[in-house]
Amino acid sequence: MTDLQRAPVGRPRGFDADEALDKAMLVFWGRGYDGVSLSDLARAMGITKTSLYAAFGNKDDLFRKALLRYNEGPASYAVSALTEPTSREVATAYLTGSVRASTWPGGPPGCLSTQAFMAAGHLNQPLRDVLRAWQLESRSTLRDRFQRAIDDGDLPAASDPDLLARYLMMTADGLAVQASAGATRAELQQLADAAVRNWPPA
């Protein structure tokens, strides 16, 4: 997430920047980048456009910060899952985390990053590059974790760690789309459990 961390959030007087950023994250999550204006964002954040610019920069800068906020909050499961002791437990934690994030209390159904990818045609090239870098980084960390599982004998030697990483990410994206279409947490968890049943045996 290096590209998302270039401009730290300021803390101007008169409002809580973290709280305002949380509100912006929810607006982008629910309506997408192209579905909101700066006026919409400022109104939802409870600040003026001048304060928005001073604290967060332009709309692109705010979107980057909202993505980082999402990555560190509702989507933090993607990093914590890597610490599970076996590859199957990594997969289970990853998909269960995806289900929880896609049905996060107080948040719109679905996934902010998945929605952003689906609407990438409406984004400018720098933002598309940020999303692509984020996707590649996520894939790389999963691939490295599964390669370690192969080296440790936790996965069969013939396993393809990159394919397993893409399989998990594709499944998580599918769960997010199903959530946006109205699937319940219980229904999504059934799908996640079914996906893990296809995991290679140790």
CYANA upper distance limits for C-alpha pairs under 8 A (distance plus 0.5 A):
  1 MET  CA      5 GLN  CA      7.22
  1 MET  CA     68 LEU  CA      7.82
  1 MET  CA    133 ALA  CA      8.12
  1 MET  CA    134 TRP  CA      6.34
  1 MET  CA    137 GLU  CA      7.90
  2 THR  CA      6 ARG  CA      7.53
  3 ASP  CA    130 VAL  CA      6.77
  3 ASP  CA    133 ALA  CA      8.40
  4 LEU  CA     64 ARG  CA      5.91
  4 LEU  CA     65 LYS  CA      6.90
  4 LEU  CA     67 LEU  CA      7.96
  4 LEU  CA     68 LEU  CA      6.48
  4 LEU  CA    130 VAL  CA      7.75
  5 GLN  CA     65 LYS  CA      8.07
  5 GLN  CA     68 LEU  CA      7.88
  7 ALA  CA     61 ASP  CA      8.31
  9 VAL  CA     17 ALA  CA      7.77
  9 VAL  CA     55 ALA  CA      7.05
  9 VAL  CA     56 PHE  CA      6.71
  9 VAL  CA     65 LYS  CA      8.13
 10 GLY  CA     17 ALA  CA      7.39
 10 GLY  CA     55 ALA  CA      5.62
 10 GLY  CA     56 PHE  CA      7.49
 11 ARG  CA     15 PHE  CA      8.36
 11 ARG  CA     16 ASP  CA      7.40
 11 ARG  CA     17 ALA  CA      5.87
 11 ARG  CA     55 ALA  CA      7.16
 12 PRO  CA     16 ASP  CA      8.38
 12 PRO  CA     17 ALA  CA      7.68
 12 PRO  CA     51 SER  CA      8.35
 12 PRO  CA     54 ALA  CA      8.34
 12 PRO  CA     55 ALA  CA      6.85
 15 PHE  CA     20 ALA  CA      8.17
 15 PHE  CA     47 ILE  CA      8.18
 16 ASP  CA     20 ALA  CA      6.71
 17 ALA  CA     21 LEU  CA      6.53
 17 ALA  CA     55 ALA  CA      7.96
 18 ASP  CA     22 ASP  CA      6.72
 19 GLU  CA     23 LYS  CA      6.93
 19 GLU  CA     45 MET  CA      8.47
 20 ALA  CA     24 ALA  CA      6.83
 20 ALA  CA     45 MET  CA      5.31
 20 ALA  CA     46 GLY  CA      7.71
 21 LEU  CA     25 MET  CA      6.59
 21 LEU  CA     45 MET  CA      7.79
 21 LEU  CA     65 LYS  CA      8.17
 21 LEU  CA     66 ALA  CA      7.01
 21 LEU  CA     69 ARG  CA      8.23
 22 ASP  CA     26 LEU  CA      6.91
 22 ASP  CA     66 ALA  CA      7.88
 22 ASP  CA     69 ARG  CA      7.84
 23 LYS  CA     27 VAL  CA      6.87
 23 LYS  CA     44 ALA  CA      6.98
 23 LYS  CA     45 MET  CA      6.00
 24 ALA  CA     28 PHE  CA      6.74
 24 ALA  CA     41 LEU  CA      6.61
 24 ALA  CA     44 ALA  CA      7.49
 24 ALA  CA     45 MET  CA      6.67
 24 ALA  CA     62 LEU  CA      8.33
 24 ALA  CA     66 ALA  CA      7.09
 25 MET  CA     29 TRP  CA      6.44
 25 MET  CA     63 PHE  CA      8.23
 25 MET  CA     66 ALA  CA      5.19
 25 MET  CA     67 LEU  CA      7.69
 25 MET  CA     69 ARG  CA      7.70
 25 MET  CA     70 TYR  CA      7.45
 26 LEU  CA     30 GLY  CA      6.49
 26 LEU  CA    107 GLY  CA      6.86
 26 LEU  CA    108 PRO  CA      7.69
 27 VAL  CA     31 ARG  CA      6.37
 27 VAL  CA     32 GLY  CA      7.86
 27 VAL  CA     36 VAL  CA      8.21
 27 VAL  CA     41 LEU  CA      7.56
 27 VAL  CA     44 ALA  CA      7.96
 28 PHE  CA     32 GLY  CA      5.09
 28 PHE  CA     33 TYR  CA      6.08
 28 PHE  CA     35 GLY  CA      8.43
 28 PHE  CA     36 VAL  CA      7.88
 28 PHE  CA     63 PHE  CA      7.95
 28 PHE  CA     66 ALA  CA      8.20
 28 PHE  CA    112 LEU  CA      7.80
 29 TRP  CA    107 GLY  CA      8.29
 29 TRP  CA    108 PRO  CA      7.01
 29 TRP  CA    111 CYS  CA      7.60
 29 TRP  CA    112 LEU  CA      5.16
 29 TRP  CA    115 GLN  CA      8.00
 30 GLY  CA    107 GLY  CA      8.28
 30 GLY  CA    108 PRO  CA      5.78
 30 GLY  CA    109 PRO  CA      8.29
 30 GLY  CA    112 LEU  CA      8.27
 31 ARG  CA     35 GLY  CA      5.72
 31 ARG  CA     36 VAL  CA      7.15
 32 GLY  CA     36 VAL  CA      7.51
 32 GLY  CA    112 LEU  CA      8.35
 32 GLY  CA    115 GLN  CA      7.38
 32 GLY  CA    116 ALA  CA      7.12
 32 GLY  CA    119 ALA  CA      8.15
 33 TYR  CA     63 PHE  CA      7.82
 33 TYR  CA    116 ALA  CA      7.74
 33 TYR  CA    122 HIS  CA      8.49
 33 TYR  CA    123 LEU  CA      8.10
 34 ASP  CA    122 HIS  CA      6.91
 34 ASP  CA    123 LEU  CA      8.07
 36 VAL  CA     40 ASP  CA      6.32
 36 VAL  CA     41 LEU  CA      7.30
 37 SER  CA     41 LEU  CA      6.82
 38 LEU  CA     42 ALA  CA      6.52
 38 LEU  CA     49 LYS  CA      7.47
 38 LEU  CA     59 LYS  CA      7.04
 39 SER  CA     43 ARG  CA      6.57
 39 SER  CA     49 LYS  CA      7.14
 40 ASP  CA     44 ALA  CA      6.70
 41 LEU  CA     45 MET  CA      6.52
 42 ALA  CA     46 GLY  CA      6.54
 42 ALA  CA     47 ILE  CA      5.76
 42 ALA  CA     48 THR  CA      6.13
 42 ALA  CA     49 LYS  CA      6.07
 42 ALA  CA     52 LEU  CA      6.95
 43 ARG  CA     47 ILE  CA      6.83
 43 ARG  CA     48 THR  CA      7.78
 47 ILE  CA     51 SER  CA      6.73
 47 ILE  CA     52 LEU  CA      7.19
 48 THR  CA     52 LEU  CA      6.72
 49 LYS  CA     53 TYR  CA      6.69
 50 THR  CA     54 ALA  CA      6.70
 51 SER  CA     55 ALA  CA      6.50
 52 LEU  CA     56 PHE  CA      6.13
 52 LEU  CA     57 GLY  CA      7.26
 52 LEU  CA     58 ASN  CA      8.38
 53 TYR  CA     57 GLY  CA      4.85
 53 TYR  CA     58 ASN  CA      6.26
 56 PHE  CA     61 ASP  CA      6.90
 56 PHE  CA     62 LEU  CA      6.00
 56 PHE  CA     65 LYS  CA      8.41
 57 GLY  CA     61 ASP  CA      5.95
 57 GLY  CA     62 LEU  CA      6.90
 58 ASN  CA     62 LEU  CA      6.75
 59 LYS  CA     63 PHE  CA      6.60
 60 ASP  CA     64 ARG  CA      6.78
 60 ASP  CA    127 LEU  CA      7.72
 61 ASP  CA     65 LYS  CA      6.84
 62 LEU  CA     66 ALA  CA      6.57
 63 PHE  CA     67 LEU  CA      6.67
 64 ARG  CA     68 LEU  CA      6.83
 64 ARG  CA    127 LEU  CA      8.32
 65 LYS  CA     69 ARG  CA      6.59
 66 ALA  CA     70 TYR  CA      6.62
 67 LEU  CA     71 ASN  CA      6.60
 67 LEU  CA    112 LEU  CA      8.03
 67 LEU  CA    113 SER  CA      7.70
 68 LEU  CA     72 GLU  CA      6.66
 69 ARG  CA     73 GLY  CA      6.51
 70 TYR  CA     74 PRO  CA      6.11
 70 TYR  CA     75 ALA  CA      6.38
 70 TYR  CA     76 SER  CA      8.31
 70 TYR  CA    112 LEU  CA      7.92
 71 ASN  CA     75 ALA  CA      5.21
 71 ASN  CA     76 SER  CA      6.03
 72 GLU  CA     76 SER  CA      5.52
 74 PRO  CA    101 ALA  CA      5.72
 74 PRO  CA    104 TRP  CA      7.69
 75 ALA  CA     97 GLY  CA      8.01
 75 ALA  CA     98 SER  CA      7.82
 75 ALA  CA    101 ALA  CA      6.70
 76 SER  CA     80 SER  CA      7.01
 77 TYR  CA     81 ALA  CA      6.22
 77 TYR  CA     93 ALA  CA      7.84
 77 TYR  CA     94 TYR  CA      6.72
 77 TYR  CA     97 GLY  CA      5.69
 77 TYR  CA     98 SER  CA      7.81
 78 ALA  CA     82 LEU  CA      7.63
 78 ALA  CA     94 TYR  CA      6.29
 78 ALA  CA     97 GLY  CA      7.85
 78 ALA  CA    138 SER  CA      8.35
 79 VAL  CA     83 THR  CA      8.21
 80 SER  CA     84 GLU  CA      8.22
 81 ALA  CA     89 GLU  CA      8.33
 81 ALA  CA     90 VAL  CA      5.56
 81 ALA  CA     91 ALA  CA      8.01
 81 ALA  CA     93 ALA  CA      5.72
 81 ALA  CA     94 TYR  CA      5.88
 82 LEU  CA     90 VAL  CA      6.21
 82 LEU  CA    142 LEU  CA      7.80
 82 LEU  CA    145 ARG  CA      7.25
 83 THR  CA     90 VAL  CA      7.81
 84 GLU  CA     89 GLU  CA      6.27
 84 GLU  CA     90 VAL  CA      5.74
 84 GLU  CA     93 ALA  CA      8.26
 85 PRO  CA     89 GLU  CA      7.27
 85 PRO  CA     90 VAL  CA      7.91
 86 THR  CA     90 VAL  CA      6.73
 86 THR  CA    149 ALA  CA      7.63
 86 THR  CA    154 ASP  CA      7.12
 87 SER  CA     91 ALA  CA      6.70
 87 SER  CA    145 ARG  CA      8.30
 87 SER  CA    146 PHE  CA      6.94
 87 SER  CA    149 ALA  CA      6.75
 87 SER  CA    154 ASP  CA      7.40
 87 SER  CA    155 LEU  CA      7.82
 88 ARG  CA     92 THR  CA      6.62
 88 ARG  CA    196 VAL  CA      7.67
 88 ARG  CA    199 TRP  CA      7.15
 89 GLU  CA     93 ALA  CA      6.47
 90 VAL  CA     94 TYR  CA      6.47
 91 ALA  CA     95 LEU  CA      6.66
 91 ALA  CA    168 LEU  CA      7.39
 91 ALA  CA    196 VAL  CA      7.14
 92 THR  CA     96 THR  CA      6.45
 92 THR  CA    192 ALA  CA      8.14
 92 THR  CA    193 ASP  CA      7.92
 92 THR  CA    196 VAL  CA      6.83
 93 ALA  CA     97 GLY  CA      6.30
 94 TYR  CA     98 SER  CA      6.70
 94 TYR  CA    168 LEU  CA      8.21
 95 LEU  CA     99 VAL  CA      6.75
 95 LEU  CA    168 LEU  CA      7.79
 95 LEU  CA    171 THR  CA      8.13
 95 LEU  CA    172 ALA  CA      6.51
 95 LEU  CA    192 ALA  CA      6.23
 96 THR  CA    100 ARG  CA      6.81
 96 THR  CA    189 GLN  CA      7.18
 96 THR  CA    192 ALA  CA      7.17
 97 GLY  CA    101 ALA  CA      6.58
 98 SER  CA    102 SER  CA      6.51
 98 SER  CA    172 ALA  CA      6.31
 98 SER  CA    175 LEU  CA      7.81
 98 SER  CA    176 ALA  CA      7.87
 99 VAL  CA    103 THR  CA      6.79
 99 VAL  CA    172 ALA  CA      8.26
 99 VAL  CA    175 LEU  CA      7.18
 99 VAL  CA    176 ALA  CA      7.87
 99 VAL  CA    185 ARG  CA      6.96
 99 VAL  CA    188 LEU  CA      6.64
 99 VAL  CA    189 GLN  CA      6.87
 99 VAL  CA    192 ALA  CA      8.21
100 ARG  CA    104 TRP  CA      6.06
100 ARG  CA    185 ARG  CA      7.72
101 ALA  CA    110 GLY  CA      7.99
101 ALA  CA    111 CYS  CA      7.42
102 SER  CA    108 PRO  CA      8.27
102 SER  CA    109 PRO  CA      5.84
102 SER  CA    110 GLY  CA      4.70
102 SER  CA    111 CYS  CA      5.86
102 SER  CA    175 LEU  CA      8.07
102 SER  CA    176 ALA  CA      5.99
102 SER  CA    179 ALA  CA      6.59
102 SER  CA    180 SER  CA      8.41
103 THR  CA    107 GLY  CA      7.79
103 THR  CA    108 PRO  CA      7.97
103 THR  CA    109 PRO  CA      5.89
103 THR  CA    110 GLY  CA      7.20
103 THR  CA    179 ALA  CA      7.41
103 THR  CA    184 THR  CA      8.14
103 THR  CA    185 ARG  CA      6.70
104 TRP  CA    108 PRO  CA      7.92
104 TRP  CA    109 PRO  CA      7.73
109 PRO  CA    176 ALA  CA      8.07
109 PRO  CA    179 ALA  CA      6.01
109 PRO  CA    180 SER  CA      5.47
109 PRO  CA    182 GLY  CA      8.17
110 GLY  CA    114 THR  CA      8.24
110 GLY  CA    115 GLN  CA      8.08
110 GLY  CA    175 LEU  CA      8.28
110 GLY  CA    176 ALA  CA      4.80
110 GLY  CA    177 VAL  CA      6.53
110 GLY  CA    178 GLN  CA      7.99
110 GLY  CA    179 ALA  CA      5.50
110 GLY  CA    180 SER  CA      5.18
111 CYS  CA    115 GLN  CA      6.56
111 CYS  CA    173 ASP  CA      8.36
111 CYS  CA    176 ALA  CA      5.92
111 CYS  CA    177 VAL  CA      8.32
112 LEU  CA    116 ALA  CA      6.64
113 SER  CA    117 PHE  CA      6.71
113 SER  CA    131 LEU  CA      8.31
114 THR  CA    118 MET  CA      6.73
114 THR  CA    173 ASP  CA      6.58
114 THR  CA    176 ALA  CA      7.58
114 THR  CA    177 VAL  CA      8.37
115 GLN  CA    119 ALA  CA      6.79
116 ALA  CA    120 ALA  CA      6.35
116 ALA  CA    131 LEU  CA      8.38
117 PHE  CA    131 LEU  CA      7.59
119 ALA  CA    123 LEU  CA      7.80
120 ALA  CA    128 ARG  CA      6.71
123 LEU  CA    127 LEU  CA      6.60
123 LEU  CA    128 ARG  CA      6.71
124 ASN  CA    128 ARG  CA      6.82
125 GLN  CA    129 ASP  CA      6.53
126 PRO  CA    130 VAL  CA      6.82
127 LEU  CA    131 LEU  CA      6.80
128 ARG  CA    132 ARG  CA      6.59
129 ASP  CA    133 ALA  CA      6.54
130 VAL  CA    134 TRP  CA      6.67
131 LEU  CA    135 GLN  CA      6.69
132 ARG  CA    136 LEU  CA      6.67
133 ALA  CA    137 GLU  CA      6.54
134 TRP  CA    138 SER  CA      6.71
135 GLN  CA    139 ARG  CA      6.67
136 LEU  CA    140 SER  CA      6.49
137 GLU  CA    141 THR  CA      6.75
138 SER  CA    142 LEU  CA      6.86
139 ARG  CA    143 ARG  CA      6.50
139 ARG  CA    162 ASP  CA      7.96
139 ARG  CA    165 ALA  CA      6.28
139 ARG  CA    166 ARG  CA      7.17
139 ARG  CA    169 MET  CA      8.10
140 SER  CA    144 ASP  CA      6.58
140 SER  CA    162 ASP  CA      8.38
140 SER  CA    165 ALA  CA      8.44
141 THR  CA    145 ARG  CA      6.72
142 LEU  CA    146 PHE  CA      6.76
142 LEU  CA    161 PRO  CA      8.38
142 LEU  CA    162 ASP  CA      8.32
142 LEU  CA    165 ALA  CA      5.80
143 ARG  CA    147 GLN  CA      6.60
143 ARG  CA    161 PRO  CA      5.48
143 ARG  CA    162 ASP  CA      5.48
143 ARG  CA    164 LEU  CA      7.82
143 ARG  CA    165 ALA  CA      5.87
144 ASP  CA    148 ARG  CA      6.75
144 ASP  CA    161 PRO  CA      7.88
145 ARG  CA    149 ALA  CA      6.88
146 PHE  CA    150 ILE  CA      6.76
146 PHE  CA    155 LEU  CA      8.22
146 PHE  CA    161 PRO  CA      5.63
146 PHE  CA    164 LEU  CA      8.07
146 PHE  CA    165 ALA  CA      8.18
147 GLN  CA    151 ASP  CA      6.74
147 GLN  CA    161 PRO  CA      6.02
148 ARG  CA    152 ASP  CA      6.58
149 ALA  CA    153 GLY  CA      6.68
149 ALA  CA    154 ASP  CA      5.38
149 ALA  CA    155 LEU  CA      6.09
150 ILE  CA    154 ASP  CA      6.21
150 ILE  CA    155 LEU  CA      5.12
150 ILE  CA    156 PRO  CA      6.65
150 ILE  CA    157 ALA  CA      6.19
150 ILE  CA    159 SER  CA      7.72
151 ASP  CA    155 LEU  CA      8.46
151 ASP  CA    157 ALA  CA      8.14
153 GLY  CA    157 ALA  CA      7.79
153 GLY  CA    202 ALA  CA      7.56
154 ASP  CA    202 ALA  CA      5.44
155 LEU  CA    159 SER  CA      7.14
155 LEU  CA    200 PRO  CA      7.28
155 LEU  CA    201 PRO  CA      7.20
155 LEU  CA    202 ALA  CA      5.28
156 PRO  CA    200 PRO  CA      7.87
156 PRO  CA    201 PRO  CA      7.81
156 PRO  CA    202 ALA  CA      6.62
159 SER  CA    200 PRO  CA      8.37
160 ASP  CA    164 LEU  CA      6.85
161 PRO  CA    165 ALA  CA      6.70
162 ASP  CA    166 ARG  CA      6.72
163 LEU  CA    167 TYR  CA      6.50
164 LEU  CA    168 LEU  CA      6.79
165 ALA  CA    169 MET  CA      6.82
166 ARG  CA    170 MET  CA      6.40
167 TYR  CA    171 THR  CA      6.61
168 LEU  CA    172 ALA  CA      6.63
169 MET  CA    173 ASP  CA      6.65
170 MET  CA    174 GLY  CA      6.70
171 THR  CA    175 LEU  CA      6.70
171 THR  CA    192 ALA  CA      8.23
171 THR  CA    195 ALA  CA      8.05
172 ALA  CA    176 ALA  CA      6.81
173 ASP  CA    177 VAL  CA      6.84
174 GLY  CA    178 GLN  CA      6.69
175 LEU  CA    179 ALA  CA      6.64
175 LEU  CA    188 LEU  CA      6.76
175 LEU  CA    191 LEU  CA      8.23
175 LEU  CA    192 ALA  CA      8.25
176 ALA  CA    180 SER  CA      6.77
177 VAL  CA    181 ALA  CA      6.84
178 GLN  CA    182 GLY  CA      7.03
178 GLN  CA    183 ALA  CA      6.06
178 GLN  CA    188 LEU  CA      8.04
179 ALA  CA    183 ALA  CA      5.24
179 ALA  CA    184 THR  CA      7.22
179 ALA  CA    185 ARG  CA      8.31
179 ALA  CA    188 LEU  CA      7.85
183 ALA  CA    187 GLU  CA      6.61
183 ALA  CA    188 LEU  CA      7.02
184 THR  CA    188 LEU  CA      6.71
185 ARG  CA    189 GLN  CA      6.55
186 ALA  CA    190 GLN  CA      6.86
187 GLU  CA    191 LEU  CA      7.14
188 LEU  CA    192 ALA  CA      6.73
189 GLN  CA    193 ASP  CA      6.55
190 GLN  CA    194 ALA  CA      6.70
191 LEU  CA    195 ALA  CA      6.75
192 ALA  CA    196 VAL  CA      6.94
193 ASP  CA    197 ARG  CA      6.91
194 ALA  CA    198 ASN  CA      7.59
195 ALA  CA    199 TRP  CA      7.79
